[in-house]
Amino acid sequence: MKKNIIIFFLLLGATVCFAPLRVLSQSPQTLKVRNYVSANKQAIMREFISFLALPNVASDSINIRRNANLIMDMMKKRDIKNIQLLEGSGNTPPAVFGEVKVPGARQTLIFYAHYDGQPVNPVQWAPGLSPFVPKVLSNALSTGQEIDHTAAGLSWDPAWRIYARGASDDKAGVMAILNAYEALVKSKVPLTCNLKFFFEGEEEAGSPHLGQILQKHAALLQSDLWVICDGPVHQSGNKVILFGVRGDAHVSVTVYGPKRPLHSGHYGNWAPNPGMMLAKLLSSMKDDDGKVTVKGFYDDVLPLSPEDVQALKLIPNNDAQLMTELGIGWRENKALNLREAINMPSLNINGMQSGNVGKLASNQIPTTADAVLDLRLVLGNDWRKQQQKVIDHIRGQGYEVIDHDPTDEERAKFTKLAKVIPGDDGYNAQRTPMSLPIAQKVIDAVKSTTKEPVILLPTSGGSLPLFLFEKYLQAKTVSVPIANHDNNQHAENENIRIQNFLTGIETIAATMTLK
Amino acid sequence: MKKNIIIFFLLLGATVCFAPLRVLSQSPQTLKVRNYVSANKQAIMREFISFLALPNVASDSINIRRNANLIMDMMKKRDIKNIQLLEGSGNTPPAVFGEVKVPGARQTLIFYAHYDGQPVNPVQWAPGLSPFVPKVLSNALSTGQEIDHTAAGLSWDPAWRIYARGASDDKAGVMAILNAYEALVKSKVPLTCNLKFFFEGEEEAGSPHLGQILQKHAALLQSDLWVICDGPVHQSGNKVILFGVRGDAHVSVTVYGPKRPLHSGHYGNWAPNPGMMLAKLLSSMKDDDGKVTVKGFYDDVLPLSPEDVQALKLIPNNDAQLMTELGIGWRENKALNLREAINMPSLNINGMQSGNVGKLASNQIPTTADAVLDLRLVLGNDWRKQQQKVIDHIRGQGYEVIDHDPTDEERAKFTKLAKVIPGDDGYNAQRTPMSLPIAQKVIDAVKSTTKEPVILLPTSGGSLPLFLFEKYLQAKTVSVPIANHDNNQHAENENIRIQNFLTGIETIAATMTLK
């Protein structure tokens, strides 16, 4: 890389020496936005870090409202109009709305991000890190050193990362949207579209009130396109546009051993061990290649459209690089590469537990074993039906399926009992055709910010309840993610790479000014 | 039961109405001890509860020493002599020693209990209970109401229970021994044997320094018999004498998924899920009947002696009652009943975990999955060899077995990696022949305290490092447990039933005065 820079200097001479490397292939607007961001980096990062210091788990209603209030303040500061909280029923996390009307605009875009984050288990975070005490490291955790982010005159090197819950998923989205708008205004880039802002507060809890909010405020929320800023760019680092999402559904399973924990010496290998029961039950759900063996699991899947098949072919296959980076020696469904695998429904063990491990382990036969399963769905799958297939499978393994902890009568009557709770937060997959004119405009806009190829993905592997936008608003959606792919979203040590955040502002700014 | 009491009263008439129900078949000494205990119940229980309020996890060195100091104080109060701490190397939990020399005694007995308890996870305890805030309930947890144990003039109903870590395992043992001695002295029962007292402080941590302490103080610790007071009586409630213990060994297993946690949508069913890998690995260790499928697992087992076979036949088979009580609809190794099953080596999942369940579950592919396995051993098994069989089995499932978290090089080189740590706290099974004269005296002593049959068990299902007593002191051991069988030892909500504790004092007192 350094060698290339030297050659570049030699070729272009001293007059353009200080111009950023990628200028020539990027639009003048992108340059203006970049210059503004560069000149205001310290203030932008301070504001972002203050935002990350607010705990943002959807169930924590007090802190969720502190987040919503801060977002309203940040919108006011930017002179965004009609700022308001859109409330669901009860004391649930509100969506934060605002808008900017542009005289003569013929299109209205609405930008979506969510300010809540996944639940946290602070003990699982690396030593020195804590979900709501943002820290800046000079690189990814394995090699990064802590940077004092309160120091004056920081350079904010592109390789630095901020570690905090929500750093990438999805407070980065909120901040990229607000800063993109501010950069356009302050750089005097003419706005071409009416802009609306919609920041959700319970996406990670499955968006239980989003439909209600959309329905209630349908008039306010009309637009030509929802631009979703959530999720990571491609593993290659190239920018990505996503035209769909997988659906999602959960199933929680509890199997039962003895009513009270037993001494593993006095009862070992006589009383049934729920950990072993669960291990056998989960094992039965996939073969050794990772293919799901639940009956009919891959039925209902609709074939891809010819344009989607074509787009898939253009996506670089970097499975080998990814496997090295992730340190994995094999992969599930080895006949499929990653871009193909995410076009299939999946079954994943999000978590499982029985008794304790490590220092807390004790010589016991635990009373229960729990697992939480995550089912991703593609076009054609119905989420309730997909859950039912798993429930039927559990029955097929000799379990009486119940929806509560067993009574003594049930324990006496049935050989094996499983409490199975199908999550009521599921939803189906969703897809916007790439060929729509407005989708093509978004592609052009994102391409104007980078000299690298932009990757067009028919679907994300991840999920968002985009079907709600179609159902209640008849709206189209396109996703323009910005986070680094190795951001640990949904887990401990979540982080955002500074470069991704800053170039993400450029991406969103371009998307705000569709022709 | 009530009906029987009424008939009894009718038959015997008013003169013996107030005598305890079992007096006629019990020795005069037992009566004296019972009367003493009955008259001093409140003080005895207060002292016990204060002892239980001291946290006693072996790794908590500050609190462990507070426990040891309190035991020394309680021994001083009872005028026991030569009180001292027997130290292992470093700041490890000391054993507390004391003795009483009896002029003319021809036998020396040494009484063992341990004052440390299993590790605790307070969140797993029932609401209102906490490991080191002892609570008294009017019955077992499912139906019991809290009793204010600080109130004056409490009756200490036999059905009441104290809930706290160590309540049964094994502070009850320490207190039964100290109170048995005091009751004998205060009731003026002539002592017949020299008595020594040895209270260990790291039994639940695998007794890593016990051998060292025994070796260092071999002269001080000479005796004709070690009487071990630890563990539960039979599930029928009948008293028990145990002549052996199973050996014990542990194996910890960690399997690896991606180096960093991944979003289950973006990578689900492409990246290997360590939870599923562990489920498949654990599943492979047992068949559906619970029989261990690890190669050679049941080899090396020595056949039972004819006297042991005979003793086993005399033990009541209460499997059906136990299954009802425990609410289990099936059992492992269905061809064996419980008394037979504990004469076989076992493999038990003490705990397993990957990611999180319940409210902390998140949509991720975790980086690791952990399990802790407990192996119980019988005569003939060597603990290191038994661990090795499990390690070989893991290799046979396609894993490269390592003893550390994998390096990037190892991740690149091997398909599947398992960190396997064989615990170094293992030991073999041990057995004292029932036919020994001193063993027969113990049987006679315990029989003198009860009109019910005394159950003679060739081995406990549980484990104690009794081989150390043989190795370093050439000593014989017999176990006389006192706790209720449903005491939740080693788990949350540990408890002791008051009746078991009080009649336990009688049992130990009888054992102290062998003829």
Interface residues (C-beta under 8 A of the other chain):
Chain A: S59 Q118 P119 V120 N121 Q124 G231 P232 R246 D248 S252 Y256 G257 P258 K259 R260 P261 L262 H263 S264 G265 H266 Y267 G268 N269 W270 A271 P272 N273 G275 M276 L278 A279 K280 L282 S283 M285 K286 D288 G290 V292 T324 E325 L326 G327 I328 G329 W330 R331 E332 N333 L336 N337 L338 A341 I342 M344 S346 L347 N348 I349 N350 G351 M352 Q353 S354 G355 N356 V357 G358 K359 L360 A361 S362 N363 Q364 I365 P366 A369 D370 A371 V372 D374 R376 P406 D408 R411 A412 K413 F414 T415 K416 L417 S460 G461 G462 S463 H485 D486 N488 Q489 H490 A491 E492 N493
Chain B: S59 Q118 P119 V120 N121 Q124 G231 P232 R246 D248 S252 Y256 G257 P258 K259 R260 P261 L262 H263 S264 G265 H266 Y267 G268 N269 W270 A271 P272 N273 G275 M276 L278 A279 K280 L282 S283 M285 K286 D288 G290 V292 T324 E325 L326 G327 I328 G329 W330 R331 E332 N333 L336 N337 L338 A341 I342 M344 S346 L347 N348 I349 N350 G351 M352 Q353 S354 G355 N356 V357 G358 K359 L360 A361 S362 N363 Q364 I365 P366 A369 D370 A371 V372 D374 R376 P406 D408 R411 A412 K413 F414 T415 K416 L417 S460 G461 G462 S463 H485 D486 N488 Q489 H490 A491 E492 N493
